Amino acid sequence: MNTILVCDDDREIVEAIAIYLEKDGYQVRKAYDGDEAVKIIEREEIDLLIIDVMMPKLGGVEATFRIREKSSIPIIILSAKSEDQDKIFGLRVGADDYVTKPFNPQELLARVQSQLRRSQILSRPEASERYRGIYVNGGLVINDEKKSVTVDGESVRLTPLEYSILLLLMKHPGMTFSSSQIYETIWDEQALGDDNVVAVHIRHIREKIEIDPKKPKYLQVVWGIGYRMEKCVRNEDFLQHKKTVPKELSKNNF
């Protein structure tokens, strides 16, 4: 049984969400400010966090930032329409998805299920066997067996969603994906005006893998269409030319 932490300073909202989650078979923990949520995650096994943006003591954005320093659990932020900038910043610091208040409980449940499904797939040992591969583009290397990303030999820390998006693009070099295609592939649900969600994650990935995000070498925007990864070196060529292998993949590391 998955355990979900719901955090909002409005106790009625917490109780309402808890009722729907429990009816769907989830165990629910409750918190009423960001600091309390961070402490619960530090000492307990939590599978997913639902957290409001605006709260006293420690808001959802700040809490997300602190949680991401130690945990990669899926995080869904709740926000009012007037809090768009906070919502976008929340995604930038590591939240995986957002739901705008007032929301349909069924939509929230669908997003919870989607995030948990993705998290469970990435954590399965057999997933590494099924999708084993090393993908290279210049100094950018994804080792999908180890679920690791390096740029010029330096390790890059990505959230599970960021990793999934980058891996999708690296697996299809030179192919342009629209925001809707990325959303439906990664989130495994129909895209309903979620372009901003994808754009924020793409921007965050570029900030981590590009020397100059404003002049990207790897992750390109195709204006009016979508996003493309510049063509990668094929795995066969990579393995045949081991002199070009970055240090962390040399010798017996693959």
NORPE-V712432 format. One record per pair of residues at least 4 apart in sequence whose C-alpha atoms are under 8 Angstrom apart, sorted by the first residue. I is the first residue (numbers start at 1). J is the second residue. D is the distance in Angstrom with one decimal. If there is no record, write none. Layout:
i;j;d
I;J;D
I;J;D
This chain:
i;j;d
1;25;7.3
1;26;6.1
1;27;6.7
2;26;5.5
2;27;6.1
2;46;7.7
2;47;5.9
3;26;6.0
3;27;4.6
3;28;5.7
3;29;7.1
3;45;7.5
3;46;5.4
3;47;5.4
3;48;6.9
4;26;6.9
4;27;6.2
4;28;5.0
4;29;6.1
4;46;6.0
4;47;5.8
4;48;4.9
4;49;5.8
4;50;7.5
5;28;5.8
5;29;4.6
5;30;5.7
5;31;7.2
5;37;7.5
5;46;6.6
5;47;7.9
5;48;6.3
5;49;4.8
5;50;6.2
6;14;6.2
6;17;7.6
6;18;7.4
6;28;7.1
6;29;6.3
6;30;5.1
6;31;6.2
6;49;6.1
6;50;4.8
6;51;6.0
7;14;6.7
7;30;6.0
7;31;4.6
7;32;5.3
7;33;6.3
7;34;7.0
7;37;6.5
7;49;7.6
7;50;6.1
7;51;4.6
7;52;6.3
8;13;7.1
8;14;6.1
8;31;6.7
8;32;4.9
8;33;6.2
8;51;6.1
8;52;5.2
8;55;6.9
9;31;7.9
9;32;4.5
9;33;5.8
9;52;7.9
9;55;5.8
9;56;7.4
10;14;6.6
10;32;7.3
11;15;6.1
11;32;7.1
12;16;6.1
13;17;6.1
14;18;6.0
14;30;7.0
15;19;6.2
16;20;6.7
17;21;6.2
17;105;7.4
18;22;5.9
18;28;6.2
19;23;6.2
20;24;6.4
20;105;7.2
20;109;7.9
21;25;6.5
21;26;5.4
21;27;7.5
21;28;7.2
21;109;7.2
22;26;4.9
22;27;6.1
22;28;6.8
31;36;5.9
31;37;5.6
32;36;6.9
32;37;7.6
33;37;6.5
33;55;6.0
33;56;6.4
33;57;6.6
33;58;6.2
33;59;7.1
34;38;6.3
34;51;7.8
34;55;7.1
34;56;7.9
34;57;7.1
34;58;4.6
34;59;5.4
34;60;5.9
34;62;7.7
34;63;5.3
35;39;6.4
35;57;7.0
35;58;5.5
35;63;6.8
36;40;6.3
37;41;6.3
37;63;7.6
38;42;6.3
38;63;6.4
38;66;7.4
38;67;6.3
39;43;6.5
40;44;5.7
41;45;6.7
41;46;6.1
41;67;7.8
46;73;7.6
47;73;6.1
47;74;7.2
47;116;7.5
48;73;5.7
48;74;5.0
48;75;6.0
48;76;7.9
48;112;7.8
48;116;7.2
49;73;7.4
49;74;6.4
49;75;4.8
49;76;6.2
50;75;6.0
50;76;4.8
50;77;5.7
50;78;7.1
51;60;5.8
51;75;7.5
51;76;6.4
51;77;4.9
51;78;5.9
52;59;7.4
52;60;5.4
52;77;5.6
52;78;4.5
52;79;6.1
53;59;5.7
53;60;4.2
53;61;6.0
53;77;6.4
53;78;6.0
53;79;5.6
53;83;7.9
53;86;6.9
53;87;7.1
53;90;7.8
54;59;5.3
54;60;6.3
54;79;7.6
55;59;4.7
55;60;6.9
58;62;6.4
58;63;6.4
59;63;6.1
60;64;6.0
60;77;7.1
60;90;7.5
61;65;6.3
61;86;7.1
61;87;7.9
61;89;7.1
61;90;4.8
61;93;7.4
62;66;6.4
63;67;6.1
64;68;6.0
64;75;7.6
64;90;7.1
64;93;6.8
64;94;6.5
64;95;6.5
65;69;6.7
65;93;5.5
65;94;6.7
66;70;7.5
67;71;5.7
67;72;7.9
68;72;6.0
68;93;7.8
68;94;6.3
72;159;6.2
72;160;6.9
73;119;7.6
74;95;7.2
74;96;6.0
74;115;6.2
74;116;7.2
74;119;7.1
75;94;7.8
75;95;5.0
75;96;5.3
75;97;6.7
76;95;6.1
76;96;5.9
76;97;4.8
76;98;5.1
76;99;7.2
76;112;7.8
77;87;7.3
77;90;7.4
77;95;6.8
77;97;6.5
77;98;4.6
77;99;6.4
78;87;7.9
78;98;5.8
78;99;5.1
78;100;5.8
78;101;6.7
79;83;6.0
79;84;7.5
79;86;8.0
79;87;6.4
79;98;7.4
79;99;6.5
79;100;5.0
79;101;5.8
80;84;7.4
80;100;5.5
80;101;4.9
80;102;7.4
81;100;6.4
81;101;7.0
83;87;6.2
84;88;6.2
85;89;6.1
86;90;5.9
87;91;6.5
87;98;7.2
88;92;6.3
88;197;7.8
88;200;6.7
89;93;6.3
90;94;6.5
90;95;5.7
91;95;4.5
91;96;6.3
91;97;7.0
91;98;8.0
91;197;7.6
91;200;6.5
91;201;7.0
92;200;6.2
92;201;6.7
92;203;7.9
92;204;5.7
94;159;6.5
96;115;7.9
96;161;6.4
97;111;7.8
97;197;7.2
99;103;6.8
99;108;6.9
103;107;7.2
103;108;7.3
104;108;6.6
105;109;6.2
106;110;6.1
107;111;6.3
108;112;6.2
109;113;6.2
110;114;6.2
111;115;6.1
112;116;6.2
113;117;6.0
114;118;6.3
114;187;6.3
114;188;6.7
114;189;7.7
115;119;6.1
115;187;7.4
116;120;6.0
117;121;6.2
118;122;6.3
118;187;7.8
119;123;6.3
119;160;7.2
120;124;6.3
121;127;6.6
122;127;6.5
122;160;7.7
123;127;7.5
124;128;7.4
125;129;7.1
126;130;6.1
127;131;6.1
127;132;8.0
128;132;5.4
128;144;6.5
128;145;4.7
128;146;7.3
128;147;7.9
129;145;6.8
131;144;6.8
131;145;7.3
132;143;7.9
132;144;5.6
132;145;4.9
133;143;6.2
133;144;5.4
133;145;6.4
133;235;7.8
134;141;7.1
134;142;5.7
134;143;4.6
134;144;6.2
134;145;7.8
134;235;6.5
135;141;5.7
135;142;5.1
135;143;6.6
135;144;7.9
135;170;6.7
135;171;7.3
135;232;7.3
135;233;7.6
135;234;7.5
135;235;6.3
136;140;5.8
136;141;4.6
136;142;6.6
136;170;8.0
136;232;5.6
136;233;5.6
136;234;7.3
136;235;7.2
136;238;7.4
137;141;6.5
137;218;7.6
137;230;7.7
137;231;6.9
137;232;4.2
137;233;5.7
138;232;7.2
138;233;7.5
139;150;7.7
139;151;5.3
139;152;4.6
139;153;7.3
139;246;7.7
140;149;7.4
140;150;5.9
140;151;4.6
140;152;6.5
140;209;7.6
141;149;5.7
141;150;5.3
141;151;6.4
142;147;7.3
142;148;5.8
142;149;4.6
142;150;6.7
142;167;7.4
143;147;5.7
143;148;5.3
143;149;6.5
144;148;6.5
148;155;7.5
148;156;7.7
149;155;6.0
149;156;5.5
149;157;7.2
149;158;7.9
150;154;5.1
150;155;4.3
150;156;5.3
151;155;6.6
151;156;6.9
151;209;6.3
152;246;7.2
153;246;5.8
153;247;6.5
153;248;6.4
156;208;6.8
156;209;7.3
157;208;7.9
158;162;5.6
158;163;5.7
158;205;7.5
159;163;6.1
160;164;6.2
161;165;6.2
161;186;7.5
161;201;7.9
162;166;6.1
162;201;6.3
162;202;7.6
162;204;7.9
162;205;6.3
163;167;6.0
164;168;6.1
164;186;6.7
165;169;6.4
165;182;7.2
165;186;6.8
165;202;7.9
166;170;6.1
166;205;7.6
167;171;6.0
168;172;6.6
169;173;6.2
169;175;7.6
169;228;6.6
169;229;5.5
170;229;6.2
170;232;7.1
172;229;7.5
173;228;7.2
173;229;5.2
173;230;5.8
173;231;4.5
173;232;5.9
174;228;6.0
174;229;5.7
174;230;5.3
174;231;5.0
175;228;5.7
175;229;7.1
176;222;7.3
176;225;7.5
176;226;6.1
176;227;5.3
176;228;4.5
176;229;7.7
177;181;5.9
177;182;6.3
177;225;7.5
177;226;5.3
177;227;5.3
177;228;6.4
178;182;6.3
178;225;5.6
178;226;4.1
178;227;6.4
179;183;6.1
179;194;7.8
179;195;5.5
179;198;6.1
179;199;7.5
179;226;5.8
179;227;7.6
180;184;6.0
180;190;8.0
180;191;5.5
180;194;7.4
180;195;6.8
181;185;6.0
182;186;6.0
182;198;7.3
183;187;5.4
183;188;7.3
183;189;7.4
183;190;7.6
183;191;6.1
183;194;7.5
183;198;6.6
184;188;4.9
184;189;5.1
184;190;5.4
184;191;5.8
185;189;7.6
194;198;6.9
195;199;6.1
196;200;6.1
197;201;6.5
198;202;6.1
199;203;6.1
200;204;6.2
201;205;6.1
202;206;6.2
203;207;6.3
203;213;8.0
204;208;6.5
205;209;6.2
206;210;5.3
206;213;5.5
206;216;7.2
206;219;6.7
207;211;7.9
207;212;7.7
207;213;5.5
210;216;5.8
210;217;6.7
210;218;7.1
211;216;7.5
212;216;6.0
216;220;6.4
217;230;7.7
218;229;5.7
218;230;5.5
219;227;7.1
219;228;6.0
219;229;4.9
219;230;6.7
220;227;5.7
220;228;5.2
220;229;6.1
220;230;7.1
221;226;6.1
221;227;4.7
221;228;6.4
222;226;5.2
222;227;5.5
222;228;6.9
233;237;6.6
233;238;6.5
234;238;6.2
235;239;6.2
236;240;6.2
237;241;6.2
238;242;6.5
238;244;7.5
238;245;7.3
241;245;7.5
242;250;7.6
245;249;6.2
245;250;6.0
246;250;6.4
248;253;7.2
249;253;5.2
249;254;6.3
250;254;7.5
